[in-house]
Amino acid sequence: MSSSASLIKSLFLCAVFFFLGFLFYPLFYQFALPGVTGIQYNIDITTLGKNQDLFGMVIAMIPVFLLLTWRLIPLYDYHKKTFSALIVLVCMAFATCLRHKILAGDFTNMVQSQSDTSYMIDISFEQLNFEWYLAGGLVSGCLISYLAFHNTSVRHRTFMRSE
């Protein structure tokens, strides 16, 4: 496969991932937002659009980062590539769960510190930063994949030369 065909396929895959991220953004936030009594989320359309774009870009970067990681290792085995992709997805899910727990704890503390129980605290989507945690999970997952598989491929090549 030529370099230009590979580039076109990669760009198409990124566009598909961006579209899917953009499309599933509301579903992601419906799942990821902590449900704390006394917290009301303030949805600003301009902020929502900016966050939705950022979320789509992070999702679109998944294939780019995976391909870069696989080329740096180098990794050619289909099973190892699949396991590497799973490591990245697990890291991204872990980062999302971590942010969920942090926000739930912070929001619970905010609600408990209020003396008036009828008062609702407004939270803007800008303050949630799930997109940045997802990006951190993507980078850390690629780094873990690199560290896990680079050593084994180097050891395998060294072992094969010594025989």
C-alpha positions in Angstrom: 0.0 0.0 0.0 1.4 3.4 -1.0 2.1 6.1 1.5 -0.6 8.4 0.0 -3.2 5.6 0.2 -2.3 5.0 3.8 -2.6 8.7 4.5 -6.0 8.9 2.9 -7.2 5.9 4.9 -5.9 7.4 8.1 -7.6 10.8 7.4 -10.9 9.1 6.6 -10.7 7.0 9.8 -10.0 10.2 11.8 -13.0 11.9 10.2 -15.2 8.9 11.0 -14.0 8.9 14.6 -14.5 12.7 14.9 -18.0 12.3 13.6 -18.8 9.5 16.0 -17.3 11.5 18.9 -19.3 14.5 17.9 -22.5 12.4 17.6 -22.1 10.5 20.8 -21.0 13.4 22.9 -24.4 13.9 24.6 -24.7 10.2 25.4 -21.2 10.2 26.9 -22.0 13.2 29.2 -25.3 11.6 30.2 -23.3 8.6 31.3 -20.3 10.4 32.8 -21.9 13.2 34.8 -22.2 12.4 38.5 -25.7 12.5 39.8 -25.4 14.5 43.0 -28.5 15.9 44.7 -28.4 19.7 44.8 -26.2 20.0 41.6 -27.8 21.5 38.5 -25.8 21.5 35.3 -25.8 24.7 33.4 -25.8 24.0 29.6 -24.5 26.9 27.5 -24.9 26.2 23.8 -21.6 28.0 22.9 -19.6 26.0 25.6 -21.4 22.8 24.6 -20.3 23.2 21.0 -16.7 24.0 21.9 -16.6 21.0 24.3 -18.3 18.8 21.7 -15.6 19.7 19.1 -12.8 19.1 21.6 -14.4 15.7 22.5 -14.6 14.8 18.8 -11.0 15.8 18.3 -9.8 13.6 21.2 -11.8 10.6 19.8 -10.4 11.3 16.3 -6.8 11.2 17.7 -7.2 7.6 18.8 -6.3 6.0 15.5 -3.5 8.5 15.0 -1.9 7.8 18.3 -2.3 4.1 18.0 -0.7 4.1 14.5 2.2 6.2 15.8 2.7 3.9 18.8 2.6 0.8 16.6 5.2 2.3 14.2 7.5 3.4 17.0 7.5 -0.1 18.7 7.4 -1.6 15.8 4.3 -3.8 16.2 3.1 -6.0 13.4 1.2 -8.8 15.2 -2.6 -8.4 14.9 -3.2 -9.8 18.5 -0.6 -7.4 20.0 -2.2 -4.5 18.1 -5.6 -5.5 19.5 -4.3 -5.8 23.0 -2.5 -2.4 22.6 -5.8 -0.8 21.5 -7.6 -2.3 24.5 -4.9 -0.9 26.8 -5.6 2.5 25.3 -9.4 2.2 25.7 -9.0 0.9 29.3 -6.8 3.9 30.1 -9.3 6.3 28.6 -12.2 4.6 30.5 -10.1 4.7 33.7 -9.4 8.5 33.2 -13.2 9.1 32.7 -14.0 7.1 35.9 -11.3 9.0 37.8 -12.8 12.3 36.7 -16.3 11.1 37.6 -15.2 10.2 41.1 -13.3 13.5 41.6 -16.3 15.5 40.4 -18.7 13.4 42.5 -16.6 14.1 45.6 -16.2 17.8 44.9 -19.9 18.2 44.2 -20.9 16.3 47.3 -18.6 18.5 49.4 -20.1 21.7 47.8 -23.6 20.6 48.5 -22.8 19.6 52.1 -21.1 23.0 52.7 -24.3 24.8 51.8 -26.5 25.6 54.8 -29.7 26.1 52.7 -30.7 22.8 51.3 -33.1 24.3 48.7 -30.2 26.1 47.0 -29.1 24.5 43.8 -25.5 24.9 42.6 -25.0 25.6 38.9 -22.1 23.8 37.3 -21.0 24.8 33.8 -19.8 22.2 31.3 -16.5 24.2 31.0 -15.7 23.1 34.6 -15.9 19.4 34.0 -12.9 18.8 31.8 -13.7 15.2 30.7 -12.1 15.9 27.3 -8.8 16.6 28.9 -8.9 13.5 31.0 -9.8 11.4 27.9 -6.8 12.9 26.2 -4.6 12.1 29.2 -6.0 8.5 29.1 -5.2 8.3 25.4 -1.6 9.5 25.9 -1.0 7.3 28.9 -2.5 4.3 27.2 -0.2 4.7 24.2 2.8 5.2 26.6 1.9 2.0 28.5 1.5 0.1 25.2 4.8 1.4 24.1 6.6 0.3 27.3 4.8 -3.0 27.4 5.5 -4.1 23.8 8.7 -2.2 22.9 10.7 -4.2 25.4 9.3 -7.6 24.3 9.9 -6.8 20.6 13.5 -5.7 21.3 14.1 -8.8 23.4 12.6 -11.0 20.7 14.8 -9.5 18.0 17.9 -9.7 20.3 17.1 -13.3 21.1 16.6 -14.2 17.4 20.0 -12.7 16.5 21.9 -14.6 19.2 20.8 -18.0 18.0 
